[in-house]
Amino acid sequence: MVERRRRSVRTALVGEALRAALAGRARLDIVDLGGGTGGFAVPLAVEGHRVTVVDPSPDALASLERRARDEGVSELVRGVQGDAAELPGLAGESSADAVLCHGVLEVVDDPVQALQAMASVLREGGVLSLLVAQRNAVVLARALAGHLAEARIALQDPDGRWGATDPMPRRFDEAGITGQLADAGFKVQTVHGVRTFADLVPSAFVDSEPGAADSLAELERAASRHPAFRALATQLHILATH
Ligand SMILES: C[S@@+](CC[C@H](N)C(=O)[O-])C[C@H]1O[C@@H](n2cnc3c(N)ncnc32)[C@H](O)[C@@H]1O
């Protein structure tokens, strides 16, 4: 239930910002790097866009294929097995109007190279939708859970990790990621915080109180652009053009 709520908060906020950026543009060519099972790719195909998902996981690509078939959009969705580093060769240079990279820059071998690869597959004026884990949120979460030493380590570690057993290879700060985007030739258009409160509010309250889930979604939406609160969000969603 909690995980489903986190996913739905993320999907709603990121989906709204992305659709606003693509509004009025029919049948776009979209590349979803690390698009996994197609949670974003398939709905975009249902809206009429052509989507290529590049992902190293054969299992994820098999689920993507099933999902696309179930939604009747198999001809608009192409799954390609591969890694971020191979993106230009797999998707084609200057082949995309939009590139999605959601929850992937944290895990690739070389995020700078991955951003350059995404820049190279975008056509002029193309849109990048980037969703990355934010360091501040894990510092707060570790402290609130009583793991104070880990919170301090995450605050100071260059990769925003709380220790050697942290499963996340890296997290980002807004200044750092927007700087990396500028270095790769991107112009940042919007920055939103995603899951500012969804991971903090007790699930017993949200799941039992009538209307609480809707109130939480509204609060998330209001906080997503607020500079102080977006700095605490679990993820940052950035729209940038190239
Ligand atoms: C957290 S999931 C995100 C899936 C999807 N983008 C979403 O937002 O629902 C991370 C995805 O990145 C993929 N991935 C892992 N390493 C990658 C790499 N080096 N290049 C591209 N994708 C990678 C995984 O297979 C997985 O599907």
The ligand as an SDF file (V2000), in Angstrom:
LIG
                    3D

 27 29  0  0  0  0  0  0  0  0999 V2000
   14.3660    2.3180  -10.5600 C   0  0  0  0  0  0  0  0  0  0  0  0
   14.1310    1.5480  -12.0970 S   0  0  0  0  0  0  0  0  0  0  0  0
   13.2470    2.8490  -12.9460 C   0  0  0  0  0  0  0  0  0  0  0  0
   12.3740    2.3430  -14.0400 C   0  0  0  0  0  0  0  0  0  0  0  0
   11.5750    3.4150  -14.7840 C   0  0  0  0  0  0  0  0  0  0  0  0
   12.4540    4.4100  -15.3720 N   0  0  0  0  0  0  0  0  0  0  0  0
   10.5690    4.0770  -13.8870 C   0  0  0  0  0  0  0  0  0  0  0  0
   10.7110    5.2690  -13.5890 O   0  0  0  0  0  0  0  0  0  0  0  0
    9.6200    3.4020  -13.4750 O   0  0  0  0  0  0  0  0  0  0  0  0
   15.7450    1.6510  -12.8150 C   0  0  0  0  0  0  0  0  0  0  0  0
   15.8260    1.0750  -14.2180 C   0  0  0  0  0  0  0  0  0  0  0  0
   17.1230    1.3830  -14.7410 O   0  0  0  0  0  0  0  0  0  0  0  0
   17.5890    0.2560  -15.4450 C   0  0  0  0  0  0  0  0  0  0  0  0
   19.0700    0.3550  -15.5060 N   0  0  0  0  0  0  0  0  0  0  0  0
   19.9620   -0.0900  -14.5940 C   0  0  0  0  0  0  0  0  0  0  0  0
   21.2250    0.1600  -15.0120 N   0  0  0  0  0  0  0  0  0  0  0  0
   21.1210    0.8090  -16.1990 C   0  0  0  0  0  0  0  0  0  0  0  0
   22.0590    1.3210  -17.1440 C   0  0  0  0  0  0  0  0  0  0  0  0
   23.3690    1.2310  -16.9140 N   0  0  0  0  0  0  0  0  0  0  0  0
   21.5970    1.8980  -18.2820 N   0  0  0  0  0  0  0  0  0  0  0  0
   20.2590    1.9820  -18.5040 C   0  0  0  0  0  0  0  0  0  0  0  0
   19.3250    1.5120  -17.6440 N   0  0  0  0  0  0  0  0  0  0  0  0
   19.7340    0.9250  -16.5110 C   0  0  0  0  0  0  0  0  0  0  0  0
   17.0520   -0.9260  -14.6640 C   0  0  0  0  0  0  0  0  0  0  0  0
   17.0260   -2.1170  -15.4320 O   0  0  0  0  0  0  0  0  0  0  0  0
   15.6550   -0.4200  -14.2880 C   0  0  0  0  0  0  0  0  0  0  0  0
   14.7070   -0.7520  -15.2630 O   0  0  0  0  0  0  0  0  0  0  0  0
  1  2  1  0
  2  3  1  0
  2 10  1  0
  3  4  1  0
  4  5  1  0
  5  6  1  0
  5  7  1  0
  7  8  2  0
  7  9  1  0
 10 11  1  0
 11 12  1  0
 11 26  1  0
 12 13  1  0
 13 14  1  0
 13 24  1  0
 14 15  1  0
 14 23  1  0
 15 16  2  0
 16 17  1  0
 17 18  1  0
 17 23  2  0
 18 19  1  0
 18 20  2  0
 20 21  1  0
 21 22  2  0
 22 23  1  0
 24 25  1  0
 24 26  1  0
 26 27  1  0
M  CHG  2   2   1   9  -1
M  END
$$$$
